[in-house]
C-alpha cells in the first residue's frame, strides 16, 4: 500500500467521523425546528461552498456547464430528497437504527447497476445482496414481533442514495466531478428553499451556533471526501465508508441515550459484511476488465 493510499484511507475515516457529527447535529436541530428548515440551511451553505470552490479553482462559473443538465438536475433533486428523508429518519428512529438500515445502500447500488448502467453482476454479488437484505430483515425483527413501520423511512433514503450514486456514475461519463458537485449544491438549494421558508421558525442564538457548526461540518466533510478520492481509488475507500455507521451509533448512544438492540447490531454486521464483499467483488471485476475504478 502506497503512502498516498494510506493517507486517503485516513482521510476517509476522518470523513466518516465528520459526517457522523453532522448527523448528530441534524437530528438535534430537526427535532426542534423541523426537517425542511434544517436541510434548507445546509444546502444554502453547500451551494455557497461549491460556488466559491468552483471560482477558486477555475476563476469562472462557465466551467460548470454540463453536457447532461437534465441528469444533473435529477441528481440534485434526488440528493435533496434523500437528505430530507434521512434526517426525518433520525428524528423517528435515532442515529443507530437509521444507519443500520441505511447501510444496505451499496447493495442496492449493486442490484440496480445492471438494469440502469448495463453492468454485469455475477452470482457471488447477488448472493451477497441477498445476505445483506437478510440482515435488514434481522434488523427489522424486534423481540416483540412487531416491525416498526417507520423503519421504511431509512430504507427509502438508502434507495434514493443508491439511485443518486448510479446517476452520479452516469453523469461522470459526460461531466467532471467538479461540475457534478456544483450542480448538486445549487440544485439542492433551489429545490429546498420554498420548503424551508414555508416551515421557517425563529431560532435561538445557541442553536444558530449549532446550525453554523452543522454547515461547517458539511463543507469540511465534502472537502475531506474530495481529498480522499484524490489520493486513493474509490474502490479502495468505499469499504471504509461503513465506519459512519459505527461513529453515528456511538453518538446516538452517548449523546442521545439510544440503545442498540442485539438484532440491530447483528443485522447491521451482516449488512456491512455483505456490502464489503460486494465492493470487493466489484473491484475485482473492474480490474479484470481493465475498467477504471
C-alpha positions in Angstrom: 0.0 0.0 0.0 1.5 3.3 -1.0 1.7 6.3 1.4 -0.9 8.2 -0.8 -3.3 5.3 -0.4 -2.8 5.2 3.3 -3.4 8.9 3.6 -6.5 8.6 1.5 -7.9 5.9 3.8 -7.1 8.0 6.9 -9.0 10.9 5.3 -11.9 8.6 4.5 -12.1 7.6 8.2 -12.0 11.2 9.3 -14.7 12.0 6.7 -17.0 9.4 8.2 -16.4 10.8 11.7 -17.3 14.3 10.5 -20.4 13.1 8.6 -21.5 11.3 11.8 -21.1 14.5 13.8 -23.1 16.3 11.1 -25.9 13.7 11.5 -26.0 14.2 15.3 -26.3 18.0 14.8 -29.0 17.4 12.2 -31.0 15.2 14.5 -30.9 17.7 17.3 -31.9 20.7 15.2 -34.6 18.8 13.2 -36.2 17.8 16.5 -36.6 21.4 17.4 -37.1 23.2 14.1 -38.2 20.6 11.5 -36.5 18.7 8.8 -37.1 21.1 5.9 -35.7 24.2 7.6 -32.5 22.4 8.7 -31.9 20.8 5.4 -32.5 24.1 3.5 -29.9 26.0 5.5 -27.5 23.1 4.9 -28.0 23.3 1.2 -27.7 27.1 1.2 -24.3 26.8 2.8 -23.3 23.9 0.5 -24.3 26.0 -2.6 -22.2 28.9 -1.4 -19.3 26.5 -0.7 -19.4 24.9 -4.2 -19.7 28.3 -5.9 -16.7 29.6 -4.1 -14.8 26.4 -4.6 -15.5 26.5 -8.4 -14.5 30.1 -8.7 -11.3 29.5 -6.8 -10.4 26.5 -9.0 -11.4 27.8 -12.4 -11.9 31.5 -12.0 -15.2 31.3 -13.7 -18.6 29.6 -13.4 -18.6 28.8 -17.1 -16.6 25.7 -16.3 -19.6 24.1 -14.7 -21.6 23.9 -18.0 -23.0 20.4 -18.1 -23.3 18.1 -21.1 -26.3 16.5 -19.4 -28.1 19.3 -17.4 -31.3 17.2 -17.1 -29.4 14.4 -15.4 -27.6 16.8 -13.1 -30.9 18.4 -12.1 -32.3 14.9 -11.3 -29.2 14.2 -9.2 -29.6 17.4 -7.2 -33.3 16.7 -6.6 -32.6 13.2 -5.5 -29.9 14.2 -3.0 -32.0 17.0 -1.5 -34.9 14.5 -1.1 -32.6 11.8 0.3 -31.0 14.1 2.9 -34.5 15.2 4.0 -35.8 11.7 4.3 -32.7 10.5 6.2 -32.8 13.4 8.7 -36.5 12.6 9.2 -35.4 9.0 9.9 -33.1 10.3 12.6 -36.0 12.1 14.4 -38.1 8.9 14.2 -35.7 6.1 14.9 -32.5 7.7 16.1 -29.0 7.6 14.6 -28.0 4.0 15.3 -31.1 2.2 13.8 -31.4 4.6 10.9 -27.8 4.0 9.8 -28.1 0.2 10.4 -30.9 0.1 7.8 -29.2 2.7 5.5 -26.0 0.5 5.3 -27.9 -1.5 2.7 -27.4 1.2 0.1 -24.2 -0.2 -1.5 -26.1 -3.5 -2.0 -28.9 -1.5 -3.7 -26.3 0.1 -6.0 -25.0 -3.3 -7.0 -28.5 -4.6 -7.6 -29.5 -1.6 -9.7 -26.2 -1.2 -11.6 -27.2 -4.0 -14.1 -30.6 -2.7 -15.3 -29.6 1.0 -15.1 -26.0 1.0 -16.2 -25.7 -2.2 -18.1 -23.0 -3.6 -15.7 -22.7 -7.3 -15.1 -23.5 -8.6 -11.6 -22.3 -12.1 -11.0 -23.9 -14.8 -8.8 -21.5 -14.1 -5.9 -22.5 -10.5 -5.7 -26.2 -11.5 -6.0 -25.6 -13.9 -3.1 -24.1 -11.0 -1.1 -27.0 -8.8 -1.9 -29.4 -11.5 -0.7 -27.4 -11.9 2.5 -27.5 -8.1 3.0 -31.2 -8.0 2.7 -31.5 -10.9 5.2 -29.5 -8.7 7.6 -32.1 -5.9 7.0 -34.9 -8.3 7.9 -33.0 -9.2 11.0 -32.7 -5.5 11.9 -36.5 -5.1 11.4 -37.4 -8.2 13.5 -37.7 -6.9 17.2 -38.1 -9.3 20.1 -41.8 -8.4 20.5 -42.5 -9.5 16.9 -43.9 -6.1 15.8 -42.0 -4.4 13.0 -41.7 -0.7 13.3 -43.3 0.7 10.1 -41.1 3.8 10.4 -38.1 1.6 9.5 -39.2 2.1 5.9 -38.1 5.7 6.1 -34.3 5.0 6.2 -34.8 2.2 3.7 -36.3 4.7 1.3 -33.4 7.0 2.0 -31.0 4.2 1.1 -32.8 3.5 -2.1 -32.7 7.2 -3.1 -29.0 7.3 -2.2 -28.4 4.3 -4.4 -30.1 5.9 -7.3 -28.2 9.1 -6.7 -24.9 7.1 -6.8 -25.9 5.4 -10.0 -26.9 8.7 -11.7 -23.6 10.1 -10.5 -21.7 7.3 -12.2 -23.7 8.0 -15.3 -23.0 11.8 -15.1 -19.3 11.0 -14.7 -19.3 9.7 -18.3 -20.2 13.2 -19.5 -19.1 15.8 -16.8 -16.1 16.1 -14.5 -16.6 15.6 -10.7 -16.3 19.4 -10.0 -19.2 20.0 -12.4 -21.4 17.4 -10.7 -20.6 18.8 -7.2 -21.5 22.3 -8.3 -24.9 21.2 -9.7 -25.6 19.1 -6.6 -25.2 22.0 -4.3 -27.0 24.6 -6.4 -30.0 22.5 -7.5 -30.4 21.2 -3.9 -30.5 24.8 -2.6 -33.0 25.9 -5.2 -35.3 22.9 -4.6 -35.2 23.2 -0.7 -35.7 26.9 -0.4 -39.5 27.0 -0.8 -39.9 24.2 1.7 -37.5 25.7 4.1 -39.1 29.2 4.0 -42.6 27.6 4.3 -41.6 25.8 7.6 -39.3 28.6 8.9 -39.4 29.3 12.6 -37.3 31.6 14.8 -34.1 30.0 16.0 -32.3 30.8 19.3 -28.8 32.2 19.3 -27.2 28.9 20.7 -29.0 26.9 18.1 -27.8 29.3 15.3 -24.3 28.4 16.6 -25.1 24.7 16.2 -26.5 25.4 12.8 -23.3 27.1 11.8 -21.3 24.1 13.1 -23.6 21.8 11.0 -22.9 23.8 7.9 -19.2 23.9 8.6 -19.0 20.1 9.2 -21.0 19.5 5.9 -18.4 21.6 4.0 -15.4 20.1 5.7 -16.8 16.5 5.2 -17.2 17.1 1.4 -13.8 18.7 1.2 -12.2 15.7 3.0 -14.1 13.3 0.8 -12.7 15.1 -2.3 -9.2 15.0 -1.0 -9.5 11.3 -0.1 -10.6 10.5 -3.6 -7.7 12.5 -5.0 -5.3 10.3 -3.0 -6.8 6.8 -3.3 -9.0 4.8 -5.6 -12.7 4.9 -4.9 -12.9 1.1 -4.8 -10.2 1.1 -2.0 -12.0 3.7 0.0 -15.6 2.6 -0.2 -15.5 -0.2 2.4 -14.3 2.3 5.0 -17.4 4.4 4.4 -19.2 1.8 6.6 -17.4 3.4 9.6 -20.0 6.1 9.5 -22.4 3.6 11.0 -20.0 3.0 13.9 -19.4 6.6 14.6 -23.1 7.6 14.2 -24.2 4.8 16.5 -21.6 5.9 19.1 -23.0 9.4 19.0 -26.6 8.1 19.3 -25.7 6.0 22.3 -23.6 8.6 24.2 -25.3 11.8 23.3 -29.0 10.9 22.7 -29.2 7.9 25.0 -30.1 5.5 22.3 -29.8 1.7 22.8 -28.7 -0.7 20.2 -30.7 -3.9 20.3 -29.0 -7.3 19.7 -30.9 -7.9 16.5 -29.9 -4.4 15.2 -26.2 -5.0 15.9 -26.2 -8.4 14.4 -28.2 -7.4 11.3 -26.0 -4.4 10.8 -22.9 -6.6 10.9 -24.4 -8.9 8.3 -25.3 -5.9 6.0 -21.8 -4.4 6.4 -20.0 -7.7 5.7 -22.2 -8.3 2.6 -21.5 -4.7 1.5 -17.8 -5.0 1.9 -17.8 -8.3 -0.1 -19.9 -6.7 -2.8 -17.5 -3.8 -3.1 -14.5 -6.2 -3.2 -16.1 -8.3 -6.0 -16.9 -5.1 -7.9 -13.2 -4.0 -7.6 -12.0 -7.4 -8.8 -14.4 -7.3 -11.8 -13.2 -3.9 -12.8 -9.5 -4.9 -12.5 -10.2 -8.0 -14.6 -11.8 -6.0 -17.4 -9.3 -3.1 -17.1 -12.1 -0.6 -16.3 -11.3 2.5 -14.3 -12.1 2.1 -10.5 
